[in-house]
């Protein structure tokens, strides 16, 4: 499983999104509760403009592992990118409840609150 996930990450960095999606779907066929696979799939869907699928996968990753900080930050960033500012703020606040020193969440939450978005 870990090897397949590493391969999917590598394909993502190479821009081979469809190949990465195929591997991630295979992983999830074997283990539908694999939060890292849902997370990466959500990122890739976002890269290719499939934002509804992106949100679904990122939300699933967070649902499966509430302490998955990277997935929570990526979910919040996706919300913000889509103009879902209240959802983004709420997610960044959840990150800070788990990891009070999280620089990314602190920075973006501060920017959102300063800009009164």
N, C-alpha and C positions, 0 to 999 in steps of 0.2 A: 504494500500500500504506500509506504513512504517513498519508495523509488518511483512509483507512478506519479505521485504528487510532485516530486522534484522535477520529473520530466515535464509535467504540465506547466510548472512555473517557468522552466527553461523555454518551452515553446511560446509561452506568453511573452517573455522578453524578446524572443525572436520575431514576434508579430504573427506567429502561426496559430491564430486564435481558434480556427475550426478544429485543428488537430488537438489543441489543448482541451477544447470543449469535449471532444470525443473521449479523451482519456478521463476527464473528470466525470463524465456521465457513466463511464465504465466503473470508476471507483464508487460512485454513488449507487450503482446497481448492486455492487457487492456490500456496501455499507452506507445506507441512506442517512445514517447519523454522523457522518464524517464532516464536522464543522469546517475544517480547513478546505475541504473540497468545495463546499457550498460557498465559502468566502471567495476563493479564487474564481469560481464560476461566476459569482456576482460581479467581481471586478472585470472579468473579460466581457460579460454582457454589457457592462457600462462602456467599455472601450469601443464596442461595435454598435453602440447606440440603441441597444435593447434595454431601455431603462426600467420598464416594468419587471422584466425578468431579473435585472440586476438587483432591484430592491427586494424582490422575493427571495433571492438566494442569500443576500447579505442579511436580511431579517432572519432567515432560517439558521444561518451560522450563529447569530447572536442568541436565537432561541435555544439552540442546542448547547451553547457554551456561553453563558452570561458574562463570564470573565475574560472572554476573547477580545482583548483591548483593540487589537489591530482591526478586527472585524467591526467593532463598535465605531471606531474612528472612521473607517471607510464608509460605513452606513451613514454616519452623520455628514461626512463630506458629500456623499451622493445626494442626500436630502438637500443640502445647501445648494449644490449645483443645479438641482431641479426646482429651486425656489421654495422648497418646503422648510422654511426657516424655523418654525416652531418645533417641528420634528427634529431638525438638526440640533437646535439648542438643547432639547430634552436629551438627546442621545449623548451630546458632549458632556452634559451634567452627569449622566450615568457613568460615563468614563471616569470623570473626576471623583465620583463616589468610590469607585473601585481603586483608582490610581490617582490620588490627589495631586501628584506632581507631574502628571502627563502634560508635556510641553505642547503637543499638537492640539489637544482639546482646550487647554488653557488659552492658547493663542487665538484659536478660531472662535471660541466662546466670547472672549474679550472683544474681538473685532465685531462680532455679530451684535453684542450688547452696546458697544460704543457707537456703531452705525445705526442702532435702533432698528434693526431689520426685524 
